[in-house]
Amino acid sequence: MSRLSNPPNSPQRSDIHRNEQEITSVYAASAEDVDLAVKAARKALKDPSWKNLSSSDRGRLLFKLADLVHENAHTLATIETWDNGECSSKKWPSNADFDRCSIGKPFKHARAGDIRATAMCLRYYAGWADKIQGDVIETAPSKLTYTIREPVGVCGQIIP
């Protein structure tokens, strides 16, 4: 996997916490970065290790990811809270420390809301992974027309 190509002083860089304390470095993707990501995703989609993986096994992987989100809820909620506002605690916070967060999303909302919803969403789609089905569309007595839903390629997202 290649690193994103924006230099550290890039104006597209987004890494400043609301109290001006840097918590991480995240770079905006360039057109070249997007092309590399799409090529890597297409290669992975065609790779036998994924292409030949049964839909049931894909579902099991999503369930495992949901379990990992649940197991790491405290850490993920901490990151989400830091990303959304300032907290009075400068150390690795406990649940009680986050009750004193002054702005942004409180820790308890990140953990009980966002992180829980993420795990639930992953479990929802994991349950659908092996439910590949289609529809038969009535057109004419001598014809059979049908649809089937299956993975066809790569998609991308723009997330502010």
Secondary structure by P-SEA (a helix, b strand, c coil): cccccccccccccccccccccccbbbbbbcaaaaaaaaaaaaaaaaccccccccaaaaaaaaaaaaaaaaaaaaaaaaaaaaacccccccccccccccccccccccaaaaaacaaaaaaaaaaaaaaaccccbbbbbbccccccccccccccbbbbbbcc
